[in-house]
Structure formats: structure tokens, C-alpha cells
Amino acid sequence: MRLRGMTPAAASKSGFHSGTSKGQGPTLATIQMVTATIKEAKEYPSKYQLWRSLPKGMAYGKLEEVLKYLESTNQIMIDKDGEIIWILADNPKLKKLLAETKPF
């Protein structure tokens, strides 16, 4: 498995893997679930709001690990108010804002 921007060795070192053992980093399915939830959100959620919108089995610590990974791979950013913003180029909201932006 290769996560975006990470070699298998780096993913293993950081605790991200595709296994299902308890007590280890988030699984690929967990990362995909969080990613989909962020992308589909109508408003930019805070960590707590995002956590509340995920299935009840997700531990808050796992969510923080996923967010750390997504932020380190430049897929999200967390603004000064704690809102999570999907910044990867496939975001329709971002594409719309870029299209409406006037050059300097």
C-alpha cells in the first residue's frame, strides 16, 4: 500500500497502515471514511463536529491521527478557528473559489 506522498516505510513509521489490528494506527478504510466526510461537509467542520458526524466506533485519538496525516500530505488545513478545510485540488468548493478569484 502507498498512501499519497508516503513510501510504505514512512507510512509504517508514522503508524498508518492498511491492517485491522487494534492498538495500531488508522486503517486505510478509516482514512477514506474521514476524507469522504470532510469532502461532503456543507460547512467546514471543527474536529469535534467532524468526530460527532463519524460512526460512533471511531476514537477521537484515531481521528486526530488521520487529520495529522491528511494535513502532512497537504490534503487539508486547519484554520485559526479550528475549522477543517479540504484543500486538495479535487474540492469543488475550492475550484469554484479559484474560478471566481480575480487576478491581482
ZIWO-V961915 format. One record per residue. N is the residue number from 1. NEAR is the number of other C-alpha atoms within 10 Angstrom. Layout:
# ZIWO-V961915
n: {N & N}
near: {NEAR & NEAR}
This chain:
# ZIWO-V961915
n: {1 & 2 & 3 & 4 & 5 & 6 & 7 & 8 & 9 & 10 & 11 & 12 & 13 & 14 & 15 & 16 & 17 & 18 & 19 & 20 & 21 & 22 & 23 & 24 & 25 & 26 & 27 & 28 & 29 & 30 & 31 & 32 & 33 & 34 & 35 & 36 & 37 & 38 & 39 & 40 & 41 & 42 & 43 & 44 & 45 & 46 & 47 & 48 & 49 & 50 & 51 & 52 & 53 & 54 & 55 & 56 & 57 & 58 & 59 & 60 & 61 & 62 & 63 & 64 & 65 & 66 & 67 & 68 & 69 & 70 & 71 & 72 & 73 & 74 & 75 & 76 & 77 & 78 & 79 & 80 & 81 & 82 & 83 & 84 & 85 & 86 & 87 & 88 & 89 & 90 & 91 & 92 & 93 & 94 & 95 & 96 & 97 & 98 & 99 & 100 & 101 & 102 & 103 & 104}
near: {10 & 14 & 16 & 12 & 11 & 15 & 12 & 14 & 11 & 13 & 19 & 13 & 11 & 13 & 16 & 23 & 21 & 18 & 12 & 12 & 10 & 8 & 7 & 12 & 22 & 24 & 19 & 17 & 13 & 17 & 22 & 12 & 13 & 20 & 17 & 11 & 16 & 19 & 19 & 12 & 14 & 9 & 11 & 18 & 18 & 16 & 17 & 12 & 12 & 18 & 20 & 12 & 14 & 15 & 9 & 8 & 6 & 14 & 11 & 14 & 12 & 18 & 20 & 14 & 17 & 23 & 21 & 15 & 22 & 20 & 17 & 12 & 15 & 14 & 18 & 20 & 19 & 18 & 11 & 7 & 7 & 13 & 17 & 22 & 22 & 24 & 19 & 16 & 10 & 11 & 14 & 13 & 15 & 15 & 14 & 10 & 10 & 11 & 9 & 9 & 9 & 7 & 5 & 3}
